[in-house]
Amino acid sequence: MGFRLPGPLLICDDGKYRNEASVGLHGFLTRDGIHPAELRRIGREQLDRYEVEYRQARVSDARLVNAHFELALEGGERLRCRKLLLATGVIDHIPEIEGIDRFYGCSVFHCPYCDGWEMRDQPLAVYGRGKNGAGLALSLKTWSDDVVLCTDGPAGLKAGEAAQLRTHRIAVREEKVARLEGAGEILEQIVFRGGASLPRRAMFLSTGQSQRCDLASRLGCAFTRNGAVQTGKLETTAVPGLYVAGDASKDVQLAVVAAAEGAKAAIAINASLQQQRDGT
Ligand SMILES: Cc1cc2nc3c(=O)[nH]c(=O)nc-3n(C[C@H](O)[C@H](O)[C@H](O)COP(=O)(O)OP(=O)(O)OC[C@H]3O[C@@H](n4cnc5c(N)ncnc54)[C@H](O)[C@@H]3O)c2cc1C
């Protein structure tokens, strides 16, 4: 089967969004509290005005061949393009705790900058271990005085980290977590395996993430120690013609930042196409 050259711009989206469980997006001025699905709906509606083809499709493979990208879509179709922008996001590692699905997105979160304000002055838990768990617990002290670090097993803290937590009156609970309980989607308590419980209104996870797809890796991108794609100032990568924006790249993970990175990449892509056209 031959390759098809798409129109000026094609978006392939397989419809698996990181913030699917969120009920309201914060930190995006002018859109504060909007449901993520509504933000996407508005985005697509506005794209209709421009020459953009939008397709619900998964890209299963990408290769750089003679300065063009050859893409394979699930289902067999193959496409060719000159520039490729990956905004393919990440998958969060959600711990297997009984009840967590019910609370995820309403009482269980990842990011204090997204959901810390709404949970201000509430009893909060951080679920995580080691340096990252301690770091998240300390950062939540900006919003609440009552923060407990639940490590679901050995805390893995260095002496300095444990001392810092003590200084900020953050208790560490190493008991294994049995389940989360609450009313509807509102968390009320964390129950430990021994039977003890800890009343909490929200829990923030520090449990890691990975790239949602392997296209950046297949194309030969360089990655940070945390698994994000190494990008330059305008979202360029080590691969000519390939740009990576949003959570998949190495910067701060916020929707407004993802949008800004997309805009930066778009300018870089356009400038590069102009240079190619003019032979400069
Ligand atoms: C529970 C929760 C709450 C959050 N709350 C906030 C908040 O309040 N404010 C905020 O700013 N941020 C929030 N975030 C973070 C925010 O969701 C991300 O920063 C943002 O979604 C990043 O956008 P993105 O485009 O990089 O990734 P995503 O939104 O995850 O989009 C990735 C897209 O790529 C597609 N894709 C992936 N691989 C392929 C492939 N091979 N082929 C085709 N398509 C593919 C996916 O289907 C998806 O459409 C929250 C995250 C979570 C988990």
The ligand as an ORCA input file, in Angstrom:
! r2SCAN-3c Opt
* xyz 0 1
  C      -6.583     13.923     37.403
  C      -5.832     15.019     36.675
  C      -6.185     16.346     36.873
  C      -5.511     17.350     36.207
  N      -5.883     18.645     36.443
  C      -5.267     19.630     35.794
  C      -5.656     20.982     36.032
  O      -6.569     21.262     36.798
  N      -4.976     21.960     35.353
  C      -3.965     21.681     34.474
  O      -3.407     22.601     33.886
  N      -3.575     20.397     34.244
  C      -4.201     19.380     34.887
  N      -3.792     18.095     34.677
  C      -2.668     17.864     33.758
  C      -3.172     17.954     32.310
  O      -4.141     16.942     32.096
  C      -2.022     17.791     31.331
  O      -0.992     18.705     31.615
  C      -2.482     17.986     29.896
  O      -3.537     17.119     29.587
  C      -1.315     17.775     28.938
  O      -1.775     17.791     27.623
  P      -1.096     16.875     26.533
  O      -1.717     17.304     25.235
  O       0.375     16.888     26.646
  O      -1.548     15.371     26.897
  P      -2.995     14.698     26.878
  O      -4.037     15.676     27.299
  O      -2.866     13.432     27.682
  O      -3.238     14.360     25.370
  C      -2.460     13.389     24.704
  C      -3.171     13.063     23.410
  O      -2.351     12.273     22.552
  C      -3.124     11.186     22.063
  N      -2.212     10.097     21.709
  C      -1.251      9.507     22.460
  N      -0.597      8.588     21.742
  C      -1.163      8.592     20.514
  C      -0.932      7.855     19.314
  N       0.049      6.945     19.231
  N      -1.706      8.109     18.226
  C      -2.683      9.060     18.277
  N      -2.950      9.793     19.398
  C      -2.202      9.552     20.474
  C      -4.067     10.861     23.218
  O      -5.162     10.106     22.777
  C      -4.463     12.270     23.640
  O      -5.448     12.804     22.803
  C      -4.447     17.050     35.326
  C      -4.085     15.711     35.121
  C      -4.765     14.706     35.788
  C      -4.355     13.275     35.581
*
